[in-house]
Amino acid sequence: MKLGTAIAEIMKREGIEILCGYPVNHLIEHAAKAEIRPVMVRQERVGVHMADAISRVTSGRTIGAFCMQHGPGAENAMGGVAQCYGESVPVLVLPMGYQRRLAHIEPNFNSSEAMKPFSKSSEPIILAAEVANIFRRAFTKLKNGRGGPVIVEIPADMWNEEVPEPLNYTPVLRTRYGADPVHVKEAAALLVGAKRPVIYAGQGVHYAQAWPQLKRLAERLAIPVTTSLGGKSSFPETHPLSLGSGGLAMPRAVPKFLADADVIFGFGCSFTETSFGVAMPKGKTVIHSTLDPNHLNKDVEARIGLVGDAGLVLDALLEEIGKTVTADRDASAVAAEIAASHKEWLAKWMPKLTSNDAPLSPYRVLWDLQHTVDINNTIITHDAGSPRDQLSPFWKSVEPLTYLGWGKTTQLGYGLGLAMGAKLAKPDKLCINVWGDAAIGFTGMDFETAVRERIPIMSILLNNFSMAIELKVMPVSTEKYRSTDISGDYAAMARAFGGYGERVTKPEDIIPAIKRGIQKTKEGVPVLLEFITSKETEVSRPGT
């Protein structure tokens, strides 16, 4: 069989049903012949983002895949690949490459070399007969260990080469590994004896699908739980022991309880130091459970390291803890303390969350959104900048994988592709991206992709006609040259693309517009609701 037919067959055997892409890459045709649906985007970065979300919302059980043209197509995709690397998301990236005789001749762009620094592995196909071995290595890396993008470059002169038949390929194994039992015992004793422990849960909980174990551990020892942005929705945020998630913005309870903690148990997390994550206080006793041993002591000093799958680690911990703690501890006192902190914090923010001003408060828009949708059946993601900080502290996720949080690298416009990919993987969910007028400038043309490819997402645009975050750092350029101003009628753009677009300016119209938008998505129509908002710059940071 031809090389492209073999690659498509391997992908199909590995459970891939959707190939995001942009031509010319001949794999698109081979995939279509194999009943793998090609989804064509308007720019490569967005296609990688869509594949990214497919992997995220399935806990990596279905691998998102993206292919693109050699040269400029691969160059355009680099930002999306880097985003997957920063967020540890397993995505199969399949760039075409220059002919083998030209692949290493400057200035030709060589994907397998250029993307190697920010991929889990990167390999070109050189011999057609090796295709099964190459993809066996690729999928083994995608399905095991910490996630990340895997690059397989397909030279343009190889499509007509023959792969020996029958194709010798079986879907690769998926395996897990657990922590040293000695260290599990030490961690269990430390948690049992802690006076004010706090759990910090990362996105490794999602990939391990360890949500029940996390809940059991918190309830057994009455431990408050906070999450990273990536780990948000791994623990129900309506639970009495939930502190909420920590990003650049966070509920007041998050820094308060971390500051007062004697033991911090981080698992399924990297503890990566970033402006878009909660800063861990110094001088604490830290138990660090992570899938990747390279993350131990990287940014936070750990007393105990538990290297392994979050589910296996929690299973072992719960068994060890159960030897001495045989019933759930009384959580009433700590729950009351958490509730009091939340109440005081929300009281400060309620004027913004319920504001009747026009231009609209973005907090009011998102507050009304949260209380209008069916939270349990909604997948939502923020964008970079203000939408992230205005949404993440206040949106209470209940079901796992209903919030796609991110932040180690913060590309504007990322949320649109995530929402579309989530909808492709979970068509029965209402999938929402929240972005600002800066973000839509980066990827807004791909709203047309949602229309053309029949992906009925709901896009919530907060339009303040400004780069609001930059106002404080660009006063002179704003005053003299209006450098932070942005313009656009994006609801009209959505309608021009064939979607449903509506501009909202009055607070009393917010909920009716959201309801109309939800109904349109049920009818199969992508929706963009444009809310004209104030230039809000205040966010819920520690101390506020």
C-alpha positions in Angstrom: 0.0 0.0 0.0 1.0 3.6 -0.5 2.6 5.5 2.4 -0.3 7.8 3.0 -2.8 4.9 3.0 -0.6 3.2 5.7 -0.4 6.3 7.9 -4.2 6.8 7.7 -4.7 3.1 8.6 -2.4 3.4 11.6 -4.3 6.5 12.8 -7.6 4.7 12.4 -6.4 1.7 14.3 -5.3 4.1 17.1 -8.8 5.5 17.4 -8.3 8.8 15.6 -11.6 9.9 13.9 -10.8 13.5 13.2 -7.8 15.1 11.5 -7.5 18.8 11.8 -5.4 20.4 9.1 -4.6 22.8 6.3 -3.5 21.9 2.8 -1.5 21.0 1.0 -0.8 17.9 2.9 -1.7 14.7 1.0 -2.5 12.9 4.3 -5.8 14.8 4.2 -7.0 12.8 1.2 -5.8 9.5 2.5 -7.5 10.2 5.9 -10.8 11.0 4.1 -10.6 7.7 2.2 -10.2 5.9 5.5 -13.3 7.6 7.0 -11.3 10.0 9.2 -13.0 13.3 9.0 -10.7 16.2 7.9 -11.5 19.6 9.5 -9.9 22.5 7.7 -9.0 25.6 9.5 -8.1 29.2 8.4 -4.7 29.2 10.1 -2.5 26.4 11.3 -2.2 27.5 14.9 -6.0 27.2 15.5 -5.9 23.7 14.0 -3.3 22.6 16.5 -5.5 24.2 19.3 -8.5 22.1 18.1 -6.4 18.9 18.2 -5.2 20.0 21.7 -8.7 20.1 23.0 -9.7 16.7 21.6 -6.9 15.2 23.7 -7.7 17.3 26.8 -11.5 16.6 27.0 -10.9 12.8 26.5 -8.0 12.6 29.1 -5.8 11.6 26.3 -7.8 8.5 25.5 -8.4 10.0 22.0 -5.3 11.7 20.6 -5.8 14.9 18.7 -4.1 15.1 15.3 -3.1 17.9 13.0 -1.4 18.0 9.6 -0.1 20.9 7.5 1.9 22.0 4.5 5.7 21.9 4.5 7.6 25.2 4.9 5.2 28.1 5.8 2.4 25.9 7.0 4.7 24.2 9.5 6.2 27.6 10.5 2.7 29.0 11.2 1.9 25.9 13.4 4.9 26.4 15.7 3.0 28.5 18.2 0.3 25.9 18.7 2.9 23.2 19.1 4.7 25.3 21.7 1.4 25.8 23.5 0.9 22.0 23.7 4.4 21.6 25.0 3.9 24.2 27.7 0.6 22.7 28.8 1.8 19.0 28.5 -0.9 18.0 26.0 -0.4 14.9 23.8 -1.0 15.9 20.2 0.1 14.1 17.0 1.6 16.7 14.6 2.1 15.6 11.0 3.9 18.2 8.9 4.8 17.6 5.3 8.5 18.1 4.8 10.7 19.1 1.9 12.0 16.3 -0.3 14.7 14.3 1.4 17.4 15.7 -0.9 16.5 19.2 0.2 15.4 18.7 3.8 18.6 19.9 5.3 19.5 22.6 2.8 19.1 26.2 4.0 16.8 28.1 4.1 14.3 25.2 3.9 12.3 24.7 7.1 12.9 21.3 8.7 10.0 20.6 11.1 11.6 17.6 12.8 14.6 19.7 13.7 12.9 23.1 14.4 10.2 21.7 16.6 12.4 19.2 18.5 13.1 21.7 21.4 9.4 21.9 22.2 8.1 18.5 21.5 8.2 15.2 23.3 9.7 13.5 20.3 10.4 14.5 16.7 11.2 12.1 13.8 11.1 12.3 10.0 10.0 9.3 7.9 13.0 8.4 5.7 12.1 4.8 4.7 8.5 3.8 3.9 9.2 0.3 5.3 9.8 1.9 8.7 6.5 3.7 9.0 5.0 1.2 11.5 8.0 1.4 13.7 8.0 5.2 13.6 4.4 5.5 14.5 4.7 2.8 17.2 7.3 5.0 18.8 5.2 8.1 18.3 2.0 6.7 19.8 3.8 5.1 22.7 5.1 8.5 23.7 1.6 10.0 23.2 -0.1 7.4 25.4 2.4 7.1 28.2 4.1 9.4 30.6 3.7 13.2 30.7 1.9 14.5 27.7 3.4 16.6 24.9 3.3 17.1 21.2 4.9 14.4 19.0 6.2 15.3 15.5 6.3 12.9 12.6 7.5 14.7 9.5 6.5 13.3 6.1 8.8 14.3 3.2 7.0 15.4 0.1 8.7 12.9 -2.1 7.5 9.8 -0.2 3.8 9.7 -0.9 4.1 7.2 -3.8 6.4 4.9 -2.0 5.1 1.4 -1.0 4.7 0.0 2.5 5.0 -3.8 2.7 1.7 -5.6 3.2 0.1 -6.7 5.4 0.6 -3.6 7.5 2.3 -4.8 10.7 0.8 -2.4 13.2 -1.1 -3.1 16.5 -2.4 -0.2 18.7 0.3 0.5 21.3 0.0 -0.2 25.0 -1.0 2.3 27.6 0.7 1.7 30.9 1.0 3.4 34.3 3.6 3.5 37.0 3.3 4.2 40.7 5.3 5.6 43.6 7.8 3.9 46.0 5.7 2.2 48.8 8.2 3.6 51.4 7.5 7.1 50.3 3.8 6.5 50.2 3.9 5.5 53.9 5.9 8.6 54.7 3.4 10.8 52.8 0.4 9.2 54.4 1.9 9.7 57.9 2.7 13.3 57.2 -0.9 14.0 55.9 -2.5 12.2 58.8 -0.5 14.1 61.3 -0.8 17.5 59.6 -2.6 20.3 61.4 -3.5 22.5 58.4 -2.9 20.5 55.2 -3.9 21.8 51.8 -4.2 19.8 48.5 -3.0 21.5 45.3 -4.3 19.4 42.3 -3.0 19.8 38.8 -4.2 18.6 35.4 -2.5 15.2 36.0 -5.7 14.4 37.9 -7.6 14.8 34.6 -5.3 12.6 32.6 -5.4 9.9 35.3 -9.1 10.3 35.7 -8.4 10.3 39.4 -11.3 12.5 40.4 -13.1 10.1 42.7 -9.8 9.4 44.6 -9.1 13.1 45.0 -12.6 13.6 46.5 -12.2 10.6 48.8 -8.8 11.8 50.1 -10.1 15.3 50.8 -13.1 14.0 52.6 -11.3 11.3 54.6 -8.8 13.8 56.1 -11.0 17.0 55.8 -8.3 18.7 53.6 -9.1 21.9 51.7 -8.5 21.6 47.9 -7.2 24.2 45.5 -6.3 23.5 41.9 -4.1 25.0 39.2 -5.8 26.5 36.2 -5.1 23.2 34.3 -6.5 21.2 37.2 -9.7 23.3 37.5 -12.8 21.1 37.5 -10.9 18.1 38.9 -12.6 18.8 42.3 -16.2 20.1 42.5 -16.0 23.8 43.3 -19.3 23.7 45.1 -17.9 21.3 47.6 -17.5 22.6 51.1 -13.7 21.8 51.0 -13.1 23.7 47.7 -10.9 26.8 47.9 -11.3 27.4 44.1 -8.6 27.5 41.5 -5.4 29.6 41.5 -4.2 31.5 38.4 -3.1 35.1 38.2 -6.4 35.8 39.7 -7.9 33.6 42.5 -10.5 33.5 45.3 -9.1 35.0 48.5 -9.3 31.6 50.3 -6.6 30.2 48.0 -3.6 32.3 49.2 -5.0 32.4 52.7 -5.1 28.7 53.2 -1.8 28.1 51.5 -0.1 30.7 53.7 -1.5 29.0 56.8 -0.7 25.5 55.7 1.8 23.3 57.4 1.8 20.6 54.7 1.0 21.2 51.0 0.3 18.1 49.0 0.7 18.8 45.3 -0.2 16.0 42.9 -0.8 15.7 39.2 1.1 19.0 39.0 4.5 20.4 38.0 4.7 23.3 40.5 6.0 25.3 37.6 6.7 28.9 38.6 4.6 31.1 36.3 2.9 34.4 36.5 -0.3 32.6 35.6 -0.3 30.1 38.6 -0.6 30.5 42.3 2.8 31.1 44.0 3.6 28.5 46.6 4.6 30.1 50.0 8.1 29.5 51.2 9.0 27.3 54.1 6.2 24.8 53.8 6.5 21.0 54.0 5.7 19.9 50.5 4.7 16.4 49.2 5.0 16.4 45.5 3.3 13.7 43.4 4.1 14.1 39.7 4.2 11.8 36.6 7.5 13.3 35.5 10.5 13.0 37.9 12.1 16.0 36.1 9.6 18.2 37.9 10.7 17.2 41.4 12.6 20.1 43.0 12.4 22.1 39.8 10.7 25.1 41.2 9.5 24.0 44.7 11.5 22.1 47.2 9.8 18.8 48.1 10.2 16.8 51.3 8.7 13.7 49.8 8.5 12.8 46.1 5.8 10.4 44.8 6.6 9.7 41.1 3.7 8.1 39.2 0.2 8.2 37.8 -2.0 10.4 40.0 -4.6 7.6 40.3 -2.2 4.9 41.4 -0.6 7.3 43.9 -3.9 8.2 45.4 -5.0 4.6 45.5 -1.9 3.7 47.4 -2.2 6.7 49.7 -5.8 6.0 50.5 -5.1 2.4 51.3 -2.2 3.4 53.6 -4.2 6.1 55.3 -7.1 3.7 55.8 -5.0 1.6 58.1 -5.2 4.3 60.8 -8.0 6.6 59.8 -11.0 4.4 59.2 -13.8 7.1 58.9 -14.1 10.6 57.5 -12.8 13.3 59.8 -15.2 16.0 60.9 -14.8 18.7 58.2 -17.3 21.2 59.7 -14.8 23.6 61.3 -12.6 23.9 58.2 -15.6 24.0 55.9 -17.1 26.9 58.0 -13.7 28.7 57.7 -13.7 28.3 53.9 -17.3 29.4 53.6 -16.6 32.5 55.7 -13.7 33.4 53.5 -15.7 32.9 50.3 -18.6 35.0 51.7 -16.3 37.9 52.7 -14.5 37.8 49.3 -17.7 37.6 47.2 -19.3 40.5 49.2 -16.4 42.7 47.9 -16.9 41.6 44.3 -20.7 41.4 44.2 -21.1 45.0 43.1 -19.1 44.2 40.0 -20.7 40.8 39.5 -24.2 42.3 39.6 -23.4 45.8 38.2 -26.2 47.5 36.3 -23.8 49.9 34.6 -23.4 50.5 30.9 -20.9 49.9 29.3 -21.3 46.5 30.9 -19.2 45.1 33.7 -17.4 42.0 32.2 -17.9 40.4 35.6 -21.7 40.9 35.3 -21.7 39.2 31.9 -19.8 36.2 33.2 -21.8 36.0 36.4 -25.1 36.0 34.4 -23.6 33.4 32.0 -22.7 31.1 34.8 -26.2 31.3 36.2 -27.9 30.8 32.8 -26.1 27.8 31.3 -26.4 24.2 32.6 -23.0 24.1 34.3 -22.8 20.3 34.4 -23.2 20.0 30.6 -21.0 23.0 29.6 -17.4 23.0 28.7 -15.9 26.5 29.0 -12.4 28.0 28.4 -11.0 31.4 29.0 -8.6 33.3 26.7 -5.4 35.1 27.6 -5.5 38.3 29.5 -8.5 39.8 31.2 -11.0 37.1 30.2 -8.9 34.5 32.0 -8.7 36.6 35.2 -12.3 37.7 35.1 -13.7 34.1 34.6 -11.5 31.6 36.4 -11.9 32.8 40.1 -15.7 33.1 39.9 -16.8 30.2 37.6 -17.6 27.2 39.7 -16.9 24.0 37.8 -18.6 20.9 39.1 -18.1 18.1 36.6 -14.6 16.9 35.5 -13.2 18.3 32.3 -15.8 21.0 32.0 -13.3 23.8 32.3 -10.2 23.9 30.0 -7.7 26.0 32.0 -4.3 27.0 30.8 -1.6 29.6 31.4 2.0 28.6 31.4 2.3 30.2 27.9 -0.6 32.5 27.1 -1.3 32.9 23.4 -4.1 35.3 22.5 -6.9 33.6 20.6 -6.2 30.1 22.0 -9.7 29.6 23.4 -11.5 29.6 20.1 -9.7 26.5 18.8 -10.1 24.8 22.2 -13.9 25.4 22.2 -14.2 24.0 18.6 -12.0 20.9 19.4 -14.1 20.3 22.6 -17.3 20.4 20.6 -15.9 18.0 18.0 -15.0 15.5 20.8 -18.1 16.2 23.0 -20.9 17.2 20.6 -23.6 16.9 23.3 -22.0 19.6 25.5 -22.5 23.4 25.2 -18.9 24.5 24.4 -18.0 28.1 25.2 -14.9 30.2 24.7 -14.6 33.6 26.5 -12.3 36.1 24.8 -11.6 39.8 24.4 -11.3 42.1 21.5 -7.5 41.6 21.4 -7.8 37.8 21.2 -10.3 37.9 18.4 -7.9 39.9 16.4 -5.5 36.9 16.4 -7.8 34.1 15.5 -11.3 35.6 14.8 -11.3 34.5 11.1 -11.6 30.9 12.3 -15.1 31.6 13.5 -15.8 30.9 9.8 -14.3 27.5 10.4 -17.0 26.8 13.0 -19.7 27.8 10.5 -18.2 25.9 7.5 -17.4 22.8 9.5 -20.7 22.8 11.4 -19.2 23.2 14.9 -21.9 25.0 16.9 -19.9 26.6 19.7 -20.9 29.7 21.7 -18.3 32.4 21.7 -18.6 35.1 24.4 -16.7 38.3 23.4 -16.0 41.0 25.9 -15.4 44.1 23.8 -14.0 47.2 25.5 -12.4 48.6 22.4 -9.1 48.6 24.2 -6.1 46.6 25.4 -7.2 47.3 28.9 -4.4 45.5 30.8 -1.8 47.5 28.9 -3.4 50.9 29.8 -1.3 51.3 33.0 2.0 50.3 31.2 1.4 52.3 28.0 0.2 55.7 29.2 2.3 57.9 26.9 1.7 55.9 23.7 -2.0 55.8 24.5 -2.2 59.5 25.2 -0.2 60.6 22.2 -1.0 57.9 19.6 -4.0 55.9 21.0 -1.8 52.7 20.8 -4.1 50.6 23.0 -7.2 51.3 21.0 -8.9 48.5 19.1 -12.0 48.7 16.9 -14.4 46.3 15.3 -18.1 45.1 14.9 -17.6 41.4 15.6 -21.2 40.4 15.8 -21.6 41.7 12.3 -18.5 39.7 11.3 -20.1 36.5 12.8 -23.3 37.1 10.7 -21.2 37.8 7.6 -19.6 34.3 8.1 -23.0 32.7 8.3 -23.2 32.3 12.1 -25.4 34.0 14.7 -24.1 37.3 15.9 -25.6 39.6 18.5 -24.3 42.8 20.1 -25.4 43.5 23.7 -25.1 46.8 25.4 -27.7 46.8 28.2 -27.5 44.7 31.4 -31.1 43.6 31.2 -30.4 42.1 27.8 -27.5 39.8 28.9 -29.5 36.8 29.9 -32.0 36.9 27.1 -29.1 37.1 24.6 -27.4 34.1 26.2 -30.6 32.1 26.1 -31.0 32.9 22.4 -27.4 31.9 21.8 -27.9 28.5 23.5 -30.9 27.8 21.4 -29.0 28.6 18.2 -26.3 26.2 19.1 -28.9 23.5 19.6 -30.1 24.3 16.1 -26.5 23.7 14.9 -25.5 27.3 14.4 -22.3 28.7 15.8 -22.9 31.8 18.0 -20.9 34.9 18.8 -22.3 37.2 21.5 -20.5 40.5 21.6 -20.9 42.3 24.9 -19.8 46.0 25.0 -18.0 46.3 28.3 -16.1 48.8 30.4 -12.3 49.0 30.5 -12.1 46.9 33.6 -8.6 46.3 35.0 -9.2 45.1 38.6 -8.8 41.4 39.2 -9.0 39.2 42.3 -5.3 38.9 43.3 -3.9 38.0 46.7 -4.8 40.7 49.2 -7.9 41.9 47.3 
